[in-house]
Structure formats: structure tokens, C-alpha cells
Amino acid sequence: MSRIAVFGAGGQLGRLVVARAVGRGHHVTAVVRDPAKYADLAGAGVTLLAGDITDPGSVAAVAAEHDVVVGSVHTPHTPADQLYPAAARALLAGVGATRLLVVGVVSTREVEPGVMVLDTPGFPAEGREFSLARVAELEVLRGAGPDVDWLLLMPPMEIDRARLAVEIVDEIETPKHHRTAVAAGG
């Protein structure tokens, strides 16, 4: 049984990860900005906690007692170019030796060496700014020291959240990927 912290536990994917992990016997800390809004998450096998994925101190306080930290956040209140790189920096600074799984986006996946999905013909212009913020997040992760065991999961645009939640918990239970980005949830 692992101790898993899920930042963004109140979101659609976060809720599924929490439920799947608890269903498999893990203890989960559901980390959200405002626990009062997500009281329904607390229960058997789940501790509800306030936290900020962009604050290294907040991440460190949570990670200290966990085997794995999952980052699955999105907020329309914070511009993507501020949220994702800041979250990656805070996660890396705060997790220490704790394993880190971050949910990214498929647009950062290479379709051939040096060419990401976001650089291919026909990629929607309205998604480019968001995708570039996620590229910055990936670059922060790639710059991590060798002591951080991180993984960036890149689900497709039409995400099957239930499948991705299963893949996340599978990766927690039986790690197959280390210090890389991989396609997932398709």
C-alpha cells in the first residue's frame, strides 16, 4: 500500500485517481486549494488537505509523508504560462526523493525528433499558447537533478479520464517509466 498525494484532486481526473487508488487499497491525500469546496472527497482512505502546487513549501509539507505525488491541475484563474512552469518548479523543489507523476498534454509529444504535435500542420492556433506553457513545464522537469524520479504523462486531446486514472495508479504500483514523458490515456 502506497501513500499517494494528489494535487488537483477536486478535478475530474483527480477524483478518478483518488477513487481508483483508494479502491486498490492505497491511502490518498486529496490536495485542493479550498477543502471546504471538496468536503465530499474526504472519507475512508482519503485525507483532504489544503495545498498549493505552485508553492514549494506547500508541496514539501505534503510530499514528506508520501511515496508518490501526482500533479493534475488546471485552473482558468491562472494563466497557463504562469501555472505550469511554476507548478513544475515547486514540485521538483518540494518532492525530494518522492516519486512524481505529472499529467501533461499530448501536444508536447514528439511526432518525430525535434517536432512536437503543436508544431505540426493543422494544429489549432488557439491551443498553441497553452501548449507552449506545457512545453515550458516539460523543460523544467527535464532540467531536474538525478535524484528526482519524475514522469510526465501525455494524454490525448480526447482524453479517456477513467483509463488515464487506471494508468496512473498502475504506474504508481509498478513503475515502468522514469525521468521521461510518455503518451498515456489513449
Secondary structure, DSSP 8 states (H G I E B T S, - for coil): --EEEEETTTSHHHHHHHHHHHHTT-EEEEEES-GGGGGGG-BTTEEEEE--TT-HHHHHHHHTT-SEEEE----TTS-HHHHHHHHHHHHHHHHTTSEEEEE--GGGSEEETTEEGGGSTT--GGGHHHHHHHHHHHHHHHT--TT--EEEEE--SS--HHHHHHHHHHHHHS----SEEEE---
